[in-house]
Amino acid sequence: MLYLSQMSIFISIAAYEDDLLIKTIKDALEKAENPDQIVFGLGLQYKSIPDLSFLQDSQKRIISWDPDVRPGVIRIRKMIRDLCKEDYFLQIDSHTTFANKWDTGLISDLLSIQQIENNKKILLSKHPTEHREEMVRAIGTPSVFIDMDHKNENFIHTFLFVPAHDPDGSNEVFKKTLGISAGYIFADKDWVENVPYDRFSHSIAEERYLSWVTYMCGWDVYGNFENDFVFHNQSQADNLFKGKDVKRFDTSGNKMFSSDKYMDLQSTSYELSLALIYNDYSKYAIKNAVRETKDFFIEIGLYDLYNKQKEKYDKILYNEVSQSELPKY
């Protein structure tokens, strides 16, 4: 018999000039039932590296870049993930807080849903709720895929995985959503070893592509909607950033993304789209996939969008559209 206290957890955090990183790490350790089983994989993007001397060397694996030349959040998360040797993997943002005994809680939840469904190929992911001291909003509200209906953009940008605006009325402890939120992924080491993370793009459509890859490799994604263990302090992080001289907001106050400085956005989004439509023709296609890409869009309720987009890309591949009709980034 394997006890929860014997199960180690690797926490992946990609941190860009975030003042809340230390608070996040300390909160994870203070709230864990077995803090000695926690290891942090840190992708640091700081001009001045935070002081992490309070962590034992055995509890930290660090890679770092100058923030002005960072390779993009997806590549960084992929490199951090490659450092995982532990039993379980948790990916969070650098501004996160935790519930008490979150570590054994997450492991117990994952083992429970795997047992209920009689399926080991399950991971937990959902959009983490914002934590406001005594009040947490939207607990129990599953995330959904929506049709963005962009007229002339590549397919990868025409749908999105977002928190639902209204609860669906169910009281399920676990709900299959198929969507992965990059700020809350909890999986066992088999998912880390057998489902590839995007190794090419900088920060384009991370959650949509990873959701599709996970599905194509035969895995299912559930949210644990009765229990919230991970909270996302996005509002506090944004307020801190606005007072700093870092390239997170432009002169108009709009948030900037690391993809903004790269010139290959069009070709990347086009290849991502080809993979999602055909699982062919593209470096993003999944070799030895065990599921069909059309079935992914059937399950997330966007099969009509998939069909419409496939018709467009069929014409593109056969050079039956004009230059002005080609999709943009």
C-alpha positions in Angstrom: 0.0 0.0 0.0 1.3 3.5 -0.9 0.6 6.3 1.5 0.0 9.8 0.5 2.9 11.0 2.6 5.2 9.0 0.4 4.2 10.8 -2.8 6.4 13.6 -4.0 5.1 16.6 -5.9 7.0 18.8 -8.4 5.7 22.3 -8.7 6.4 24.1 -12.0 6.5 27.9 -11.8 7.5 30.2 -14.7 8.0 33.6 -13.0 8.5 36.9 -14.9 9.5 39.8 -12.5 6.7 38.7 -10.1 7.0 40.0 -6.6 4.6 37.3 -5.3 6.9 34.4 -6.2 8.4 34.0 -2.7 5.0 34.4 -1.1 3.7 31.6 -3.5 6.5 29.2 -2.6 6.3 29.8 1.1 2.5 29.4 1.1 2.8 26.1 -0.8 5.2 24.8 1.9 3.3 26.2 4.9 0.0 24.8 3.7 1.3 21.4 2.6 0.7 18.4 4.8 4.0 17.0 3.7 6.3 19.9 2.8 9.4 17.7 2.7 7.9 16.0 -0.4 7.6 19.2 -2.4 10.2 20.2 -5.1 10.1 23.5 -7.0 11.0 23.8 -10.7 11.5 27.5 -11.3 11.9 29.3 -14.6 13.1 32.7 -13.4 12.9 35.8 -15.6 14.2 38.6 -13.3 16.7 41.4 -13.5 17.5 40.7 -9.9 17.0 37.1 -8.9 14.8 36.7 -5.8 16.5 35.3 -2.7 15.6 31.6 -2.6 18.2 30.6 0.0 15.4 29.5 2.4 14.8 26.5 0.1 17.1 23.5 0.5 19.1 22.6 -2.6 17.2 19.4 -2.9 13.9 21.3 -3.1 14.7 23.6 -6.0 15.7 23.2 -9.7 16.3 26.5 -11.3 16.7 27.8 -14.8 16.9 31.5 -15.5 17.0 34.2 -18.2 17.3 37.9 -18.5 13.7 39.0 -18.9 14.4 41.0 -22.0 15.6 37.9 -23.9 13.3 35.2 -22.4 12.3 32.5 -24.8 8.5 32.8 -24.1 6.4 31.2 -21.4 5.5 28.0 -23.3 9.1 27.1 -24.0 10.0 27.9 -20.4 7.2 25.7 -19.0 8.3 22.9 -21.3 11.9 23.2 -20.1 10.7 23.2 -16.4 8.5 20.2 -17.0 11.5 18.3 -18.4 13.1 18.6 -14.9 10.3 16.7 -13.2 11.3 13.5 -11.5 8.7 13.3 -8.8 5.5 11.2 -8.6 3.2 14.1 -9.3 3.4 17.4 -11.3 1.6 20.6 -10.4 1.9 23.6 -12.8 0.8 27.0 -11.4 1.4 30.7 -11.9 3.9 32.7 -9.8 1.0 34.5 -7.9 -0.8 31.5 -6.3 -2.1 30.7 -2.9 -3.2 27.3 -1.5 -5.7 25.7 0.8 -4.6 23.8 3.9 -3.4 20.3 3.1 -3.6 21.0 -0.6 -0.9 18.4 -1.5 -2.7 15.3 0.0 -6.0 16.8 -1.2 -5.0 17.0 -4.8 -3.5 13.5 -4.8 -6.6 12.1 -3.1 -8.9 13.8 -5.6 -6.9 12.6 -8.6 -6.8 9.0 -7.3 -10.5 9.2 -6.6 -11.5 10.2 -10.1 -9.1 7.7 -11.7 -10.8 5.0 -9.6 -14.3 6.2 -10.3 -13.7 6.2 -14.0 -11.5 3.1 -13.9 -9.0 5.1 -16.0 -5.4 6.0 -15.1 -5.2 8.5 -17.9 -6.8 11.4 -16.1 -5.5 14.7 -14.9 -7.0 17.6 -13.0 -7.1 21.1 -14.4 -9.4 24.1 -14.3 -9.2 27.8 -14.1 -8.2 28.6 -10.5 -10.6 30.9 -8.7 -9.5 34.2 -7.3 -8.9 34.1 -3.6 -10.3 37.0 -1.6 -9.6 36.1 2.0 -13.0 34.6 3.2 -14.7 34.6 -0.1 -14.0 32.5 -3.2 -16.2 33.2 -6.3 -17.3 30.7 -8.9 -16.4 27.5 -7.0 -18.2 24.7 -8.8 -18.4 26.4 -12.1 -16.8 24.3 -14.9 -14.9 26.0 -17.6 -16.0 25.7 -21.2 -14.8 26.0 -24.8 -16.4 28.8 -26.7 -16.6 29.8 -30.4 -14.8 33.2 -30.8 -16.1 33.5 -34.4 -13.1 35.5 -35.7 -13.7 36.0 -39.4 -10.2 36.0 -40.8 -7.8 34.5 -38.2 -6.1 31.1 -38.1 -8.2 28.3 -36.7 -6.3 28.2 -33.4 -7.6 31.7 -32.5 -11.2 31.0 -33.3 -12.0 29.2 -30.0 -11.1 29.6 -26.4 -11.2 27.8 -23.1 -12.7 30.1 -20.5 -14.5 30.0 -17.1 -18.2 29.6 -17.6 -20.3 32.7 -16.7 -23.0 30.6 -15.1 -23.0 27.3 -13.2 -24.5 24.4 -15.1 -26.8 23.5 -12.1 -25.0 20.2 -11.4 -23.4 19.3 -8.1 -20.8 16.9 -9.4 -17.6 16.5 -7.4 -15.7 16.0 -10.6 -16.6 17.1 -14.1 -15.0 16.2 -17.4 -14.1 19.4 -19.2 -11.3 18.3 -21.7 -9.8 21.8 -21.2 -6.4 22.5 -19.6 -5.7 25.8 -17.8 -2.0 26.5 -17.7 -2.3 28.0 -14.2 -3.6 24.8 -12.6 -2.5 21.4 -13.9 -2.2 18.5 -11.6 -1.1 15.1 -13.1 0.9 12.1 -12.3 4.3 11.4 -13.8 2.8 9.2 -16.6 1.2 12.3 -18.2 4.5 14.2 -17.9 6.4 11.3 -19.5 3.9 10.5 -22.3 2.1 13.7 -23.3 4.4 16.2 -25.1 4.5 19.9 -24.2 4.8 22.3 -27.1 8.5 22.8 -27.7 8.3 25.2 -30.6 6.1 28.2 -30.0 6.7 31.2 -27.7 3.3 31.8 -26.2 0.6 31.1 -28.7 -2.6 29.3 -27.8 -0.9 27.3 -25.0 -4.0 26.0 -23.3 -6.0 25.1 -26.5 -3.1 23.2 -28.0 -2.2 21.4 -24.8 -5.8 20.4 -24.3 -5.9 19.0 -27.8 -2.6 17.2 -27.4 -3.7 15.6 -24.1 -6.9 14.4 -25.7 -5.1 13.0 -28.8 -2.7 11.1 -26.6 -5.7 9.4 -24.9 -6.0 11.4 -21.7 -9.1 13.0 -20.2 -9.2 16.2 -18.2 -11.5 16.7 -15.2 -12.0 19.6 -12.8 -12.4 18.9 -9.1 -15.3 21.3 -8.5 -16.2 20.4 -4.9 -12.7 21.1 -3.6 -10.6 24.2 -4.4 -7.0 23.8 -3.5 -5.3 26.3 -5.7 -6.2 30.0 -5.9 -5.0 32.6 -8.5 -4.0 36.0 -7.2 -4.1 37.7 -10.6 -5.6 41.0 -9.3 -2.9 41.5 -6.7 -0.2 40.6 -9.2 -1.5 43.1 -11.8 -1.6 45.9 -9.3 2.0 45.2 -8.3 3.1 45.2 -11.9 1.5 48.5 -12.7 3.8 50.2 -10.3 7.0 48.6 -11.7 9.2 49.6 -14.6 8.8 46.3 -16.4 7.5 45.5 -19.9 4.2 43.9 -18.8 2.0 46.9 -19.8 2.2 49.2 -22.7 1.9 53.0 -22.5 -1.9 52.7 -22.7 -2.1 50.3 -19.8 -2.8 47.2 -21.9 -1.1 44.0 -20.9 1.7 42.9 -23.1 2.6 39.3 -23.9 6.0 37.7 -24.6 4.7 36.6 -28.0 4.4 40.3 -29.0 8.1 40.6 -29.8 8.4 37.6 -32.1 8.0 37.8 -35.9 6.8 34.3 -36.7 3.3 34.6 -35.2 1.6 34.0 -38.5 3.5 30.9 -39.5 3.2 29.4 -36.0 -0.5 30.0 -35.7 -1.0 28.6 -39.2 0.9 25.4 -38.4 -0.9 25.0 -35.1 -4.2 25.3 -37.0 -3.2 22.6 -39.6 -2.4 20.2 -36.7 -5.7 20.7 -35.0 -7.7 20.3 -38.2 -5.9 17.4 -39.9 -3.2 16.2 -37.4 -1.0 16.3 -40.4 1.1 18.6 -42.6 2.6 20.3 -39.5 5.4 20.0 -37.0 2.7 20.3 -34.3 0.9 17.1 -35.4 0.9 14.2 -33.0 2.5 11.0 -34.1 0.9 7.8 -33.0 -2.2 9.6 -31.8 -4.9 7.3 -30.3 -7.9 9.6 -31.0 -9.2 11.6 -34.0 -9.0 15.4 -34.0 -12.6 15.8 -35.1 -13.8 13.8 -32.0 -12.1 16.4 -29.8 -14.2 19.1 -31.3 -17.4 17.0 -31.1 -16.7 16.5 -27.4 -16.1 20.2 -26.6 -19.2 21.1 -28.6 -17.5 22.9 -31.5 -17.9 20.5 -34.3 -19.7 23.0 -36.5 -16.8 25.4 -36.1 -14.3 22.7 -36.9 -16.2 21.7 -40.1 -16.4 25.3 -41.3 -12.7 25.9 -40.7 -11.8 22.6 -42.3 -13.6 23.6 -45.5 -11.6 26.9 -45.5 -8.2 25.1 -45.0 -9.0 22.5 -47.6 -9.2 25.4 -50.1 -6.0 26.9 -48.8 -4.1 23.7 -49.2 -5.4 23.4 -52.8 -4.6 27.1 -53.5 -8.2 27.9 -54.1 -8.3 31.2 -52.1 -6.9 34.6 -52.9 -4.1 36.2 -50.9 -6.7 38.5 -49.2 -8.7 35.5 -48.0 -5.7 33.8 -46.3 -6.2 33.7 -42.5 -4.1 36.1 -40.3 -2.6 35.7 -36.9 
